[in-house]
Amino acid sequence: MSTSAMSFKTNQSPWWLILIGGVLNIIVGVLLLTSPVKTVFVLVLALGYYWLFTGILGLVAMFLDTTAWGWKLFSSLLSIAAGIIILRYPLINVLIIPVILILFLGIQSLVVGIIGLILALRGGGWGAAIFSGLSIVFGLILIFNYTSPTLILSLVWAAAIFAVVGGISQSIMAFQQRPA
């Protein structure tokens, strides 16, 4: 019996759900471009509520499935604590979360660049070495300037542009998946 990869049925989201996600991405992107401070504030509050409710649901799920309960308890309590901290001090977290994100991206870029440079020196070629070097330089720039207001605003604008472009792409994909 022979089966091809094309014969497997996949569970796709309904086209209209993809369209709703695309429209929401476009709205968030436009709001980030037109009113970045207010929009980031609302998104940080949403993140706080998300972490709080996810933590509570994680605790409930821990009692239903007791495998690896220690990790589930730890992650649930951490999620609840993060949600409470964000909701208790939203103004401070509006400033802290983008800074932490920039620092995380800088560290990630540095690590990826170092690993890529090691692989390039082991035979990956000059192209890999050049891109790895650029990744290291980019990571160092982010790490040494992670509190720069210009860099934070640039991150917000980049997220806005990605949200708008991604939302347009999602909307187009939704209409392509819509049954005739």
C-alpha positions as CSV (number, residue, x, y, z in Angstrom):
1,M,0.0,0.0,0.0
2,S,1.5,3.3,-1.1
3,T,0.5,6.7,0.3
4,S,1.8,10.0,-0.8
5,A,2.3,13.1,1.2
6,M,-0.5,14.7,-0.7
7,S,-3.1,12.2,0.5
8,F,-2.9,13.2,4.1
9,K,-5.6,15.5,5.3
10,T,-4.4,18.4,7.4
11,N,-6.5,20.4,9.8
12,Q,-6.6,24.0,8.6
13,S,-8.2,26.9,10.2
14,P,-11.3,28.1,8.5
15,W,-10.6,30.9,5.9
16,W,-12.7,33.4,7.8
17,L,-10.6,32.9,11.0
18,I,-7.4,33.6,9.0
19,L,-9.1,36.7,7.6
20,I,-10.0,37.9,11.1
21,G,-6.4,37.4,12.2
22,G,-5.2,39.4,9.2
23,V,-7.6,42.3,9.8
24,L,-6.6,42.4,13.5
25,N,-2.9,42.4,12.5
26,I,-3.5,45.3,10.1
27,I,-5.4,47.2,12.8
28,V,-2.7,46.7,15.4
29,G,0.0,47.7,12.9
30,V,-1.8,50.9,11.9
31,L,-2.4,51.7,15.6
32,L,1.3,51.2,16.4
33,L,2.2,53.5,13.5
34,T,-0.3,56.3,14.5
35,S,-0.3,56.1,18.3
36,P,2.7,53.9,19.4
37,V,2.7,54.8,23.1
38,K,-1.0,54.1,23.7
39,T,-1.0,51.0,21.6
40,V,2.1,49.5,23.4
41,F,0.4,50.3,26.7
42,V,-2.7,48.3,25.6
43,L,-0.6,45.5,24.3
44,V,1.3,45.3,27.5
45,L,-1.9,45.1,29.5
46,A,-3.2,42.4,27.2
47,L,0.1,40.5,27.8
48,G,-0.4,40.8,31.5
49,Y,-4.0,39.5,31.4
50,Y,-2.9,36.7,29.0
51,W,-0.1,35.5,31.3
52,L,-2.4,35.7,34.4
53,F,-5.2,33.7,32.8
54,T,-2.7,31.2,31.2
55,G,-1.2,30.6,34.5
56,I,-4.5,30.0,36.2
57,L,-5.6,27.6,33.4
58,G,-2.2,25.9,33.7
59,L,-2.9,25.2,37.4
60,V,-6.3,23.8,36.6
61,A,-4.8,21.6,33.8
62,M,-2.1,20.4,36.2
63,F,-4.8,18.7,38.3
64,L,-6.3,17.1,35.2
65,D,-3.0,15.7,33.9
66,T,-0.5,15.1,36.7
67,T,2.5,14.2,34.5
68,A,5.4,16.5,35.0
69,W,3.4,18.4,37.6
70,G,6.5,20.1,39.0
71,W,7.2,21.9,35.7
72,K,3.6,22.7,35.2
73,L,3.3,24.2,38.7
74,F,6.5,26.2,38.2
75,S,5.5,27.6,34.8
76,S,2.0,28.3,36.0
77,L,3.1,30.2,39.1
78,L,5.7,32.1,37.0
79,S,3.1,33.0,34.5
80,I,0.7,34.2,37.2
81,A,3.5,36.2,38.9
82,A,4.5,37.9,35.6
83,G,0.8,38.7,34.9
84,I,0.3,40.3,38.3
85,I,3.5,42.3,38.0
86,I,2.6,43.6,34.6
87,L,-0.9,44.5,35.7
88,R,0.2,46.1,38.9
89,Y,2.9,48.3,37.3
90,P,1.8,48.8,33.7
91,L,3.6,52.1,33.0
92,I,7.0,50.8,34.1
93,N,6.5,47.6,32.0
94,V,5.6,49.6,28.9
95,L,9.2,50.8,29.1
96,I,10.8,47.6,30.4
97,I,9.3,45.0,28.0
98,P,10.6,46.6,24.7
99,V,14.0,47.1,26.3
100,I,14.1,43.4,27.4
101,L,13.0,42.4,23.9
102,I,15.8,44.5,22.3
103,L,18.4,43.0,24.7
104,F,17.1,39.5,24.0
105,L,17.3,40.0,20.2
106,G,20.9,41.4,20.6
107,I,21.9,38.3,22.6
108,Q,20.2,36.0,20.2
109,S,21.9,37.7,17.2
110,L,25.3,37.5,18.9
111,V,24.9,33.8,19.7
112,V,23.6,32.9,16.2
113,G,26.5,34.9,14.7
114,I,29.1,33.1,16.8
115,I,27.7,29.7,16.0
116,G,27.4,30.6,12.3
117,L,31.0,31.9,12.3
118,I,32.3,28.6,13.8
119,L,30.4,26.7,11.2
120,A,31.7,29.0,8.4
121,L,35.2,28.4,9.6
122,R,34.6,24.6,9.4
123,G,33.7,24.8,5.8
124,G,30.6,26.8,5.5
125,G,32.0,29.3,3.1
126,W,32.6,33.0,2.8
127,G,29.0,33.9,2.5
128,A,28.2,32.3,5.8
129,A,31.2,34.0,7.4
130,I,30.1,37.4,6.2
131,F,26.5,37.0,7.4
132,S,27.7,35.6,10.7
133,G,30.0,38.6,11.2
134,L,27.1,41.0,10.4
135,S,24.9,39.1,12.9
136,I,27.6,39.5,15.5
137,V,28.0,43.3,14.8
138,F,24.2,43.7,14.8
139,G,23.9,41.9,18.1
140,L,26.7,44.0,19.7
141,I,25.0,47.2,18.5
142,L,21.7,46.1,20.1
143,I,23.3,45.0,23.3
144,F,25.3,48.2,23.8
145,N,22.3,50.5,22.9
146,Y,19.3,48.6,24.2
147,T,18.0,51.5,26.2
148,S,18.2,54.0,23.4
149,P,14.8,55.6,22.8
150,T,15.4,55.7,19.1
151,L,16.1,52.0,19.0
152,I,12.9,51.3,21.1
153,L,10.8,53.4,18.7
154,S,12.4,51.7,15.7
155,L,11.5,48.3,17.2
156,V,7.9,49.5,17.6
157,W,7.8,50.8,14.0
158,A,9.3,47.6,12.7
159,A,6.7,45.5,14.6
160,A,4.0,47.8,13.1
161,I,5.3,47.3,9.6
162,F,5.5,43.6,10.0
163,A,2.0,43.5,11.5
164,V,0.6,45.4,8.5
165,V,2.4,43.4,5.9
166,G,1.6,40.1,7.7
167,G,-2.0,41.1,8.0
168,I,-2.3,41.9,4.3
169,S,-0.6,38.5,3.5
170,Q,-3.0,36.7,5.9
171,S,-6.0,38.4,4.3
172,I,-4.9,37.4,0.8
173,M,-4.2,33.8,1.9
174,A,-7.7,33.7,3.5
175,F,-9.4,34.7,0.3
176,Q,-7.3,32.1,-1.6
177,Q,-8.4,29.3,0.8
178,R,-12.0,30.3,0.7
179,P,-14.1,27.7,-1.1
180,A,-15.7,28.8,-4.4
